[in-house]
């Protein structure tokens, strides 16, 4: 999985390691949300596992 900006580039190297077996999990830890982050995407399932990121501040 990756966190990308509006240009489609990975933000701050926020991407998980590749998984080798079906059902194996991957995580991205230590993420600090910024306005630059616009999209979450799975590199292997880009057409179905993709979503917008909305940063809200109080």
VMD Tcl script that builds the backbone (N, CA, C; Angstrom):
set m [mol new atoms 174]
animate dup $m
set s [atomselect $m all]
$s set {name element resname resid chain x y z} {
  {N N UNK 1 A 0.834 -1.169 0.000}
  {CA C UNK 1 A 0.000 0.000 0.000}
  {C C UNK 1 A 0.878 1.230 0.000}
  {N N UNK 2 A 0.339 2.303 -0.494}
  {CA C UNK 2 A 1.082 3.556 -0.591}
  {C C UNK 2 A 0.172 4.723 -0.242}
  {N N UNK 3 A 0.786 5.803 0.220}
  {CA C UNK 3 A 0.090 7.072 0.387}
  {C C UNK 3 A 0.707 8.023 -0.628}
  {N N UNK 4 A -0.155 8.560 -1.502}
  {CA C UNK 4 A 0.326 9.389 -2.608}
  {C C UNK 4 A -0.223 10.804 -2.542}
  {N N UNK 5 A 0.450 11.707 -3.278}
  {CA C UNK 5 A -0.027 13.080 -3.403}
  {C C UNK 5 A -0.849 13.220 -4.682}
  {N N UNK 6 A -1.290 14.446 -4.977}
  {CA C UNK 6 A -2.166 14.650 -6.143}
  {C C UNK 6 A -1.469 14.376 -7.472}
  {N N UNK 7 A -0.139 14.351 -7.476}
  {CA C UNK 7 A 0.605 14.027 -8.700}
  {C C UNK 7 A 0.843 12.527 -8.858}
  {N N UNK 8 A 0.410 11.727 -7.863}
  {CA C UNK 8 A 0.588 10.291 -7.923}
  {C C UNK 8 A 1.912 9.809 -7.361}
  {N N UNK 9 A 2.665 10.725 -6.738}
  {CA C UNK 9 A 3.953 10.363 -6.142}
  {C C UNK 9 A 3.762 9.914 -4.698}
  {N N UNK 10 A 4.589 8.956 -4.245}
  {CA C UNK 10 A 4.536 8.485 -2.861}
  {C C UNK 10 A 5.024 9.603 -1.942}
  {N N UNK 11 A 4.265 9.881 -0.887}
  {CA C UNK 11 A 4.592 10.935 0.072}
  {C C UNK 11 A 5.527 10.382 1.143}
  {N N UNK 12 A 6.653 11.047 1.375}
  {CA C UNK 12 A 7.580 10.737 2.470}
  {C C UNK 12 A 7.919 9.256 2.583}
  {N N UNK 13 A 7.975 8.558 1.471}
  {CA C UNK 13 A 8.305 7.122 1.464}
  {C C UNK 13 A 7.302 6.281 2.266}
  {N N UNK 14 A 6.040 6.763 2.359}
  {CA C UNK 14 A 4.998 6.011 3.061}
  {C C UNK 14 A 4.461 4.923 2.145}
  {N N UNK 15 A 5.104 3.772 2.192}
  {CA C UNK 15 A 4.636 2.604 1.458}
  {C C UNK 15 A 5.046 1.364 2.238}
  {N N UNK 16 A 4.220 0.342 2.145}
  {CA C UNK 16 A 4.477 -0.890 2.890}
  {C C UNK 16 A 5.393 -1.811 2.102}
  {N N UNK 17 A 5.947 -2.782 2.802}
  {CA C UNK 17 A 6.712 -3.826 2.133}
  {C C UNK 17 A 5.745 -4.703 1.342}
  {N N UNK 18 A 6.255 -5.390 0.343}
  {CA C UNK 18 A 5.431 -6.314 -0.431}
  {C C UNK 18 A 5.035 -7.511 0.430}
  {N N UNK 19 A 3.834 -8.028 0.204}
  {CA C UNK 19 A 3.399 -9.252 0.868}
  {C C UNK 19 A 3.671 -10.416 -0.071}
  {N N UNK 20 A 3.994 -11.569 0.500}
  {CA C UNK 20 A 4.363 -12.713 -0.326}
  {C C UNK 20 A 3.282 -13.773 -0.436}
  {N N UNK 21 A 2.360 -13.808 0.526}
  {CA C UNK 21 A 1.334 -14.855 0.524}
  {C C UNK 21 A -0.050 -14.227 0.657}
  {N N UNK 22 A -1.030 -14.856 0.028}
  {CA C UNK 22 A -2.407 -14.394 0.140}
  {C C UNK 22 A -2.829 -14.404 1.596}
  {N N UNK 23 A -3.473 -13.327 2.038}
  {CA C UNK 23 A -3.930 -13.219 3.416}
  {C C UNK 23 A -2.909 -12.581 4.343}
  {N N UNK 24 A -1.684 -12.423 3.885}
  {CA C UNK 24 A -0.653 -11.765 4.688}
  {C C UNK 24 A -0.990 -10.279 4.787}
  {N N UNK 25 A -0.686 -9.659 5.926}
  {CA C UNK 25 A -1.010 -8.256 6.140}
  {C C UNK 25 A 0.216 -7.373 6.000}
  {N N UNK 26 A -0.020 -6.124 5.651}
  {CA C UNK 26 A 1.041 -5.129 5.564}
  {C C UNK 26 A 0.557 -3.862 6.262}
  {N N UNK 27 A 1.491 -3.118 6.864}
  {CA C UNK 27 A 1.145 -1.881 7.556}
  {C C UNK 27 A 2.155 -0.796 7.223}
  {N N UNK 28 A 1.696 0.427 7.351}
  {CA C UNK 28 A 2.570 1.585 7.307}
  {C C UNK 28 A 2.442 2.229 8.679}
  {N N UNK 29 A 3.524 2.297 9.424}
  {CA C UNK 29 A 3.484 2.854 10.775}
  {C C UNK 29 A 4.212 4.192 10.831}
  {N N UNK 30 A 3.873 4.982 11.820}
  {CA C UNK 30 A 4.556 6.251 12.041}
  {C C UNK 30 A 4.177 7.335 11.057}
  {N N UNK 31 A 2.983 7.263 10.505}
  {CA C UNK 31 A 2.538 8.248 9.523}
  {C C UNK 31 A 2.065 9.518 10.237}
  {N N UNK 32 A 2.540 10.646 9.755}
  {CA C UNK 32 A 2.054 11.943 10.218}
  {C C UNK 32 A 1.270 12.559 9.074}
  {N N UNK 33 A -0.016 12.764 9.300}
  {CA C UNK 33 A -0.899 13.266 8.244}
  {C C UNK 33 A -0.518 14.691 7.848}
  {N N UNK 34 A -0.530 14.944 6.529}
  {CA C UNK 34 A -0.290 16.283 6.001}
  {C C UNK 34 A -1.276 16.558 4.875}
  {N N UNK 35 A -1.450 17.828 4.556}
  {CA C UNK 35 A -2.356 18.233 3.476}
  {C C UNK 35 A -1.921 17.664 2.128}
  {N N UNK 36 A -0.644 17.325 2.000}
  {CA C UNK 36 A -0.099 16.786 0.753}
  {C C UNK 36 A -0.690 15.412 0.412}
  {N N UNK 37 A -1.124 14.669 1.416}
  {CA C UNK 37 A -1.642 13.306 1.224}
  {C C UNK 37 A -3.049 13.358 0.650}
  {N N UNK 38 A -3.227 12.728 -0.505}
  {CA C UNK 38 A -4.548 12.759 -1.135}
  {C C UNK 38 A -5.136 11.384 -1.402}
  {N N UNK 39 A -4.277 10.334 -1.484}
  {CA C UNK 39 A -4.764 9.030 -1.933}
  {C C UNK 39 A -4.072 7.889 -1.205}
  {N N UNK 40 A -4.874 6.890 -0.828}
  {CA C UNK 40 A -4.368 5.593 -0.352}
  {C C UNK 40 A -4.577 4.633 -1.512}
  {N N UNK 41 A -3.571 3.784 -1.791}
  {CA C UNK 41 A -3.716 2.869 -2.920}
  {C C UNK 41 A -2.945 1.582 -2.671}
  {N N UNK 42 A -3.513 0.478 -3.117}
  {CA C UNK 42 A -2.831 -0.810 -3.095}
  {C C UNK 42 A -2.135 -0.958 -4.447}
  {N N UNK 43 A -0.816 -1.162 -4.441}
  {CA C UNK 43 A -0.073 -1.249 -5.690}
  {C C UNK 43 A -0.556 -2.391 -6.577}
  {N N UNK 44 A -1.074 -3.464 -5.978}
  {CA C UNK 44 A -1.486 -4.650 -6.739}
  {C C UNK 44 A -2.924 -4.590 -7.228}
  {N N UNK 45 A -3.739 -3.772 -6.597}
  {CA C UNK 45 A -5.168 -3.698 -6.935}
  {C C UNK 45 A -5.580 -2.237 -7.129}
  {N N UNK 46 A -4.846 -1.516 -7.950}
  {CA C UNK 46 A -5.048 -0.077 -8.103}
  {C C UNK 46 A -6.451 0.311 -8.559}
  {N N UNK 47 A -7.140 -0.563 -9.273}
  {CA C UNK 47 A -8.464 -0.198 -9.774}
  {C C UNK 47 A -9.568 -0.426 -8.747}
  {N N UNK 48 A -9.313 -1.259 -7.732}
  {CA C UNK 48 A -10.372 -1.566 -6.769}
  {C C UNK 48 A -10.035 -1.191 -5.330}
  {N N UNK 49 A -8.774 -1.097 -4.988}
  {CA C UNK 49 A -8.386 -0.768 -3.609}
  {C C UNK 49 A -7.659 0.571 -3.608}
  {N N UNK 50 A -8.466 1.607 -3.736}
  {CA C UNK 50 A -7.955 2.980 -3.779}
  {C C UNK 50 A -8.977 3.864 -3.092}
  {N N UNK 51 A -8.495 4.886 -2.382}
  {CA C UNK 51 A -9.424 5.788 -1.714}
  {C C UNK 51 A -8.812 7.154 -1.495}
  {N N UNK 52 A -9.683 8.131 -1.359}
  {CA C UNK 52 A -9.253 9.496 -1.071}
  {C C UNK 52 A -8.900 9.633 0.393}
  {N N UNK 53 A -7.953 10.496 0.691}
  {CA C UNK 53 A -7.596 10.838 2.070}
  {C C UNK 53 A -8.032 12.272 2.298}
  {N N UNK 54 A -8.764 12.491 3.378}
  {CA C UNK 54 A -9.190 13.828 3.761}
  {C C UNK 54 A -8.582 14.143 5.110}
  {N N UNK 55 A -7.836 15.235 5.193}
  {CA C UNK 55 A -7.212 15.666 6.437}
  {C C UNK 55 A -8.123 16.718 7.054}
  {N N UNK 56 A -8.570 16.479 8.285}
  {CA C UNK 56 A -9.424 17.427 8.983}
  {C C UNK 56 A -8.694 17.949 10.208}
  {N N UNK 57 A -8.784 19.244 10.450}
  {CA C UNK 57 A -8.197 19.840 11.634}
  {C C UNK 57 A -9.296 20.484 12.452}
  {N N UNK 58 A -9.047 20.573 13.737}
  {CA C UNK 58 A -10.062 21.175 14.607}
  {C C UNK 58 A -9.724 22.608 14.897}
}
mol reanalyze $m
mol bondsrecalc $m
mol representation Tube
mol addrep $m
